[in-house]
Amino acid sequence: MLDALVIGAGPSGSNISSLLASSGLKVRFIDVKERIGIPNHCSGLVEKRVVDMVGEDLVLSRPSVADIITPAGSFSLESEKMYVLDRVALDRKLADIAVASGAILTIRATLLNFRVTDSYVRAQIKSAEGFETVDSRFIIGADGPTSTVRRNLGISPPKLLRSVQFDIKGKSSKVKIVMDRSLTPDFFAWEIPSDGEIEVGASGAGSMETVIKMTKGVDIVRKRGGLIPIGPTVLGRDRCFLVGDAAGTNKATTGGGLYGALISGLMLYRAIIGNGDVLQNYRKLWFSSFGSEVLKSYRIRTIIDKFERNYRLWVPLIRSNIKGINRVGDVDYPSKAFLYMLGAMPLRFPLAFKDIVSA
């Protein structure tokens, strides 16, 4: 019998597989894809702390400026902590580390269903070798925003935003964020530079039309798409646990999910090898490490959805506090900059503050 059957070999699945296997547990992780990391759905924009977790060798570029463009004007945020990672190489590296740690990887394998008992989980999987029954102490869903594990547990899926990304040839040292409700009413559009290419993307309603407009007249290297889960976070039930996109650990403010994917796996690992109820401990560890930031992001997203319509109010606010925002800004913890900005509102921008607190 396995100690853990992990569904999915993306960053969250490979990370938890590696951690558990390196502790001597018997782990098998499976993935529906034939080639790990392909297709890639993620932009790979992260903070230094993620680079410290996965390695400098995966860095493609280091943007130093983020230009924010709105109908009421533009402003620039500076940061020495932004990195763009090679997401395909990242997925493969983490999977290789998991295998080297002793985890067994099966590709082109699909979870069909599973049944939970008092002492184990019995799963039915289908691979190139045929149908197979696998018994394990735990099953871990790391199978993305449309998680089969989450669905089989009867847990509603997270809110999903569809994203579209076109990669074009080009070089830049800047990230560009376009916040315009007439283009993307649900979210925003972006340009993120990597190694000789620029990813042009958008999410939510109007994303395809927006990206086509932003890349008009430019040679397109490749076209990609994906789903961004925007909560609520659900970590599991009984002997079944969820990590990463399957759990809905993305920030609702930016849609970023890589740091949450890695941290959720780390916290689940600590809960499994520790003492006491695994799920209860996992919830506590998650909330104390990064879950509180994800919860803040839901509230902030609600405020942004209302406040973003009043560009004439918040663009001057940000411009007047740009030095402080640059100082506290953090890709993984965007609430720091938002709360800093909120603290400056009541006296200097009473109308903006009134608009926010009534959201």
C-alpha positions as semicolon CSV with decimal commas, in nm:
position;residue;x (nm);y (nm);z (nm)
1;M;0,000;0,000;0,000
2;L;0,116;0,351;-0,080
3;D;0,140;0,624;0,179
4;A;0,027;0,884;-0,074
5;L;-0,117;0,879;-0,425
6;V;-0,070;1,224;-0,578
7;I;-0,280;1,325;-0,878
8;G;-0,092;1,577;-1,091
9;A;0,275;1,643;-1,161
10;G;0,271;2,021;-1,178
11;P;0,459;2,229;-0,919
12;S;0,224;2,147;-0,630
13;G;0,207;1,774;-0,707
14;S;0,577;1,725;-0,767
15;N;0,667;1,935;-0,464
16;I;0,452;1,739;-0,218
17;S;0,566;1,411;-0,377
18;S;0,930;1,508;-0,334
19;L;0,885;1,618;0,027
20;L;0,699;1,303;0,131
21;A;0,929;1,064;-0,056
22;S;1,240;1,227;0,088
23;S;1,098;1,152;0,434
24;G;1,083;0,781;0,353
25;L;0,715;0,758;0,262
26;K;0,598;0,546;-0,030
27;V;0,466;0,790;-0,290
28;R;0,332;0,759;-0,643
29;F;0,235;1,059;-0,852
30;I;0,056;1,048;-1,184
31;D;-0,012;1,296;-1,461
32;V;-0,240;1,287;-1,761
33;K;0,018;1,452;-1,987
34;E;0,287;1,270;-2,180
35;R;0,539;1,551;-2,137
36;I;0,555;1,722;-1,798
37;G;0,512;2,099;-1,817
38;I;0,354;2,106;-2,163
39;P;0,135;2,287;-2,238
40;N;0,235;2,575;-2,011
41;H;-0,048;2,792;-1,881
42;C;0,142;3,016;-1,637
43;S;0,333;3,342;-1,685
44;G;0,598;3,258;-1,425
45;L;0,620;3,607;-1,267
46;V;0,734;3,558;-0,907
47;E;0,918;3,715;-0,614
48;K;1,268;3,630;-0,493
49;R;1,134;3,390;-0,228
50;V;1,007;3,156;-0,501
51;V;1,344;3,168;-0,677
52;D;1,505;3,071;-0,347
53;M;1,274;2,769;-0,333
54;V;1,325;2,644;-0,690
55;G;1,666;2,772;-0,802
56;E;1,827;3,059;-0,995
57;D;1,880;2,836;-1,299
58;L;1,512;2,874;-1,393
59;V;1,519;3,255;-1,422
60;L;1,452;3,387;-1,774
61;S;1,438;3,760;-1,700
62;R;1,432;4,017;-1,421
63;P;1,191;4,301;-1,498
64;S;1,262;4,610;-1,289
65;V;0,953;4,817;-1,364
66;A;0,579;4,753;-1,387
67;D;0,389;5,009;-1,595
68;I;0,023;5,031;-1,492
69;I;-0,200;5,172;-1,766
70;T;-0,555;5,295;-1,699
71;P;-0,809;5,518;-1,877
72;A;-0,720;5,796;-1,629
73;G;-0,346;5,779;-1,692
74;S;-0,046;5,564;-1,618
75;F;0,213;5,521;-1,346
76;S;0,515;5,300;-1,287
77;L;0,608;5,077;-0,995
78;E;0,970;4,982;-0,939
79;S;1,094;4,655;-0,794
80;E;1,423;4,470;-0,772
81;K;1,242;4,155;-0,663
82;M;1,053;4,052;-0,979
83;Y;1,162;3,740;-1,165
84;V;1,019;3,552;-1,463
85;L;1,073;3,175;-1,450
86;D;1,085;2,913;-1,723
87;R;0,767;2,734;-1,625
88;V;0,819;2,431;-1,847
89;A;1,167;2,378;-1,705
90;L;1,033;2,436;-1,352
91;D;0,770;2,164;-1,384
92;R;1,024;1,919;-1,521
93;K;1,284;2,003;-1,258
94;L;1,043;1,953;-0,969
95;A;0,920;1,623;-1,117
96;D;1,280;1,504;-1,159
97;I;1,357;1,595;-0,798
98;A;1,053;1,399;-0,681
99;V;1,162;1,092;-0,877
100;A;1,518;1,126;-0,745
101;S;1,371;1,141;-0,394
102;G;1,204;0,804;-0,445
103;A;0,856;0,892;-0,572
104;I;0,720;0,682;-0,860
105;L;0,595;0,883;-1,159
106;T;0,338;0,751;-1,407
107;I;0,263;0,966;-1,712
108;R;-0,040;0,942;-1,942
109;A;-0,240;0,829;-1,640
110;T;-0,587;0,941;-1,537
111;L;-0,773;0,912;-1,208
112;L;-1,115;0,760;-1,278
113;N;-1,264;0,753;-0,929
114;F;-1,184;0,665;-0,570
115;R;-1,350;0,538;-0,254
116;V;-1,255;0,641;0,099
117;T;-1,254;0,389;0,386
118;D;-1,163;0,429;0,753
119;S;-0,801;0,331;0,693
120;Y;-0,719;0,392;0,326
121;V;-0,831;0,527;-0,011
122;R;-0,893;0,288;-0,302
123;A;-0,845;0,459;-0,640
124;Q;-0,910;0,344;-0,994
125;I;-0,666;0,479;-1,250
126;K;-0,617;0,429;-1,621
127;S;-0,274;0,447;-1,785
128;A;-0,102;0,320;-2,098
129;E;-0,072;-0,014;-1,916
130;G;-0,449;-0,040;-1,870
131;F;-0,677;-0,014;-1,569
132;E;-0,537;-0,038;-1,218
133;T;-0,659;-0,035;-0,858
134;V;-0,433;0,154;-0,617
135;D;-0,464;0,159;-0,238
136;S;-0,311;0,444;-0,042
137;R;-0,331;0,598;0,304
138;F;-0,402;0,935;0,144
139;I;-0,492;1,076;-0,195
140;I;-0,371;1,425;-0,282
141;G;-0,536;1,630;-0,555
142;A;-0,279;1,844;-0,735
143;D;-0,471;1,821;-1,059
144;G;-0,541;2,183;-1,135
145;P;-0,843;2,415;-1,140
146;T;-1,081;2,148;-1,277
147;S;-0,960;1,892;-1,022
148;T;-1,106;1,542;-1,048
149;V;-1,024;1,482;-0,683
150;R;-1,213;1,793;-0,575
151;R;-1,511;1,702;-0,793
152;N;-1,523;1,341;-0,667
153;L;-1,529;1,474;-0,311
154;G;-1,847;1,663;-0,398
155;I;-1,677;2,000;-0,343
156;S;-1,786;2,281;-0,574
157;P;-1,513;2,405;-0,807
158;P;-1,352;2,744;-0,743
159;K;-1,456;3,044;-0,946
160;L;-1,264;3,018;-1,272
161;L;-1,142;3,293;-1,504
162;R;-1,038;3,195;-1,854
163;S;-0,707;3,343;-1,966
164;V;-0,553;3,384;-2,311
165;Q;-0,180;3,428;-2,376
166;F;0,003;3,499;-2,701
167;D;0,384;3,485;-2,702
168;I;0,555;3,730;-2,937
169;K;0,917;3,802;-3,022
170;G;1,063;4,099;-2,836
171;K;1,272;4,225;-2,548
172;S;1,175;4,446;-2,257
173;S;1,273;4,516;-1,898
174;K;0,919;4,613;-1,805
175;V;0,600;4,437;-1,704
176;K;0,289;4,609;-1,837
177;I;-0,052;4,586;-1,668
178;V;-0,357;4,724;-1,849
179;M;-0,654;4,793;-1,621
180;D;-0,945;4,898;-1,839
181;R;-1,298;4,776;-1,779
182;S;-1,392;4,844;-2,140
183;L;-1,139;4,576;-2,244
184;T;-1,137;4,323;-1,959
185;P;-1,431;4,384;-1,723
186;D;-1,345;4,089;-1,496
187;F;-0,970;4,124;-1,453
188;F;-0,681;4,285;-1,645
189;A;-0,444;4,242;-1,938
190;W;-0,065;4,216;-1,921
191;E;0,267;4,195;-2,097
192;I;0,546;3,997;-1,927
193;P;0,896;3,976;-2,078
194;S;1,097;3,656;-2,073
195;D;1,403;3,541;-2,270
196;G;1,364;3,708;-2,610
197;E;0,986;3,688;-2,597
198;I;0,699;3,880;-2,442
199;E;0,384;3,713;-2,315
200;V;0,075;3,917;-2,398
201;G;-0,222;3,798;-2,196
202;A;-0,560;3,880;-2,053
203;S;-0,813;3,709;-1,831
204;G;-1,188;3,706;-1,794
205;A;-1,451;3,832;-2,035
206;G;-1,310;3,992;-2,348
207;S;-0,967;3,834;-2,302
208;M;-0,937;3,689;-2,652
209;E;-1,043;4,012;-2,823
210;T;-0,807;4,213;-2,602
211;V;-0,503;3,997;-2,671
212;I;-0,574;3,997;-3,045
213;K;-0,593;4,378;-3,034
214;M;-0,269;4,407;-2,832
215;T;-0,079;4,184;-3,076
216;K;-0,220;4,322;-3,401
217;G;0,045;4,334;-3,671
218;V;0,296;4,134;-3,466
219;D;0,427;3,787;-3,545
220;I;0,294;3,541;-3,287
221;V;0,525;3,262;-3,172
222;R;0,261;3,057;-2,993
223;K;-0,089;3,082;-2,850
224;R;-0,186;2,947;-2,509
225;G;-0,474;2,954;-2,270
226;G;-0,575;2,838;-1,927
227;L;-0,796;2,879;-1,625
228;I;-0,725;3,089;-1,316
229;P;-0,904;2,970;-0,999
230;I;-1,018;3,257;-0,778
231;G;-1,130;3,088;-0,455
232;P;-1,271;2,971;-0,235
233;T;-0,985;2,769;-0,092
234;V;-1,082;2,416;0,016
235;L;-0,804;2,194;0,151
236;G;-0,976;1,858;0,151
237;R;-1,191;1,610;0,337
238;D;-1,127;1,287;0,530
239;R;-0,816;1,120;0,380
240;C;-0,825;1,336;0,070
241;F;-0,629;1,660;0,042
242;L;-0,602;1,937;-0,215
243;V;-0,303;2,156;-0,301
244;G;-0,232;2,438;-0,546
245;D;-0,491;2,525;-0,810
246;A;-0,702;2,224;-0,710
247;A;-0,741;2,377;-0,364
248;G;-0,791;2,729;-0,499
249;T;-0,479;2,875;-0,336
250;N;-0,438;3,154;-0,594
251;K;-0,457;3,519;-0,496
252;A;-0,778;3,682;-0,615
253;T;-0,595;4,013;-0,658
254;T;-0,343;3,901;-0,921
255;G;-0,439;3,543;-1,006
256;G;-0,086;3,435;-0,916
257;G;-0,070;3,079;-0,793
258;L;0,286;2,945;-0,798
259;Y;0,386;3,052;-0,448
260;G;0,057;2,927;-0,305
261;A;0,104;2,596;-0,486
262;L;0,446;2,542;-0,332
263;I;0,348;2,658;0,016
264;S;0,031;2,449;0,027
265;G;0,237;2,140;-0,054
266;L;0,491;2,226;0,214
267;M;0,220;2,279;0,477
268;L;0,046;1,953;0,385
269;Y;0,378;1,770;0,411
270;R;0,431;1,908;0,761
271;A;0,079;1,807;0,860
272;I;0,124;1,451;0,731
273;I;0,456;1,385;0,904
274;G;0,343;1,557;1,224
275;N;0,118;1,440;1,503
276;G;-0,258;1,478;1,529
277;D;-0,537;1,519;1,277
278;V;-0,379;1,579;0,937
279;L;-0,655;1,790;0,784
280;Q;-0,698;2,005;1,092
281;N;-0,325;2,066;1,116
282;Y;-0,304;2,135;0,743
283;R;-0,570;2,404;0,774
284;K;-0,390;2,569;1,065
285;L;-0,052;2,560;0,894
286;W;-0,194;2,691;0,568
287;F;-0,373;2,984;0,728
288;S;-0,073;3,087;0,937
289;S;0,167;3,066;0,643
290;F;-0,019;3,204;0,339
291;G;-0,389;3,135;0,376
292;S;-0,453;3,464;0,554
293;E;-0,307;3,650;0,254
294;V;-0,535;3,457;0,018
295;L;-0,835;3,546;0,233
296;K;-0,733;3,913;0,228
297;S;-0,709;3,893;-0,150
298;Y;-1,079;3,800;-0,177
299;R;-1,182;4,113;0,014
300;I;-0,936;4,330;-0,174
301;R;-1,063;4,191;-0,506
302;T;-1,417;4,295;-0,409
303;I;-1,294;4,644;-0,328
304;I;-1,090;4,668;-0,648
305;D;-1,387;4,556;-0,857
306;K;-1,580;4,857;-0,731
307;F;-1,298;5,105;-0,688
308;E;-1,142;5,031;-1,027
309;R;-1,437;5,193;-1,198
310;N;-1,333;5,526;-1,042
311;Y;-0,988;5,560;-1,198
312;R;-0,986;5,936;-1,143
313;L;-0,986;5,873;-0,767
314;W;-0,733;5,598;-0,719
315;V;-0,471;5,683;-0,986
316;P;-0,379;6,014;-0,812
317;L;-0,377;5,827;-0,480
318;I;-0,120;5,577;-0,603
319;R;0,092;5,843;-0,771
320;S;0,111;6,042;-0,449
321;N;0,222;5,733;-0,254
322;I;0,448;5,575;-0,514
323;K;0,764;5,570;-0,300
324;G;0,594;5,392;-0,013
325;I;0,421;5,146;-0,244
326;N;0,753;5,066;-0,413
327;R;0,905;5,006;-0,071
328;V;0,642;4,764;0,060
329;G;0,524;4,615;-0,271
330;D;0,539;4,236;-0,295
331;V;0,418;4,015;-0,580
332;D;0,330;3,732;-0,340
333;Y;0,176;3,955;-0,071
334;P;-0,002;4,236;-0,260
335;S;-0,209;4,321;0,047
336;K;0,098;4,499;0,190
337;A;0,086;4,769;-0,076
338;F;-0,293;4,786;-0,069
339;L;-0,308;4,834;0,308
340;Y;-0,033;5,093;0,290
341;M;-0,234;5,283;0,031
342;L;-0,551;5,245;0,237
343;G;-0,379;5,402;0,537
344;A;-0,301;5,714;0,335
345;M;-0,657;5,766;0,215
346;P;-0,877;5,920;0,487
347;L;-0,705;6,259;0,510
348;R;-0,563;6,305;0,161
349;F;-0,837;6,139;-0,046
350;P;-1,160;6,130;0,158
351;L;-1,382;6,059;-0,144
352;A;-1,171;5,759;-0,243
353;F;-1,170;5,629;0,113
354;K;-1,548;5,662;0,138
355;D;-1,584;5,472;-0,189
356;I;-1,363;5,189;-0,063
357;V;-1,516;5,138;0,282
358;S;-1,863;5,120;0,129
359;A;-1,758;4,842;-0,113
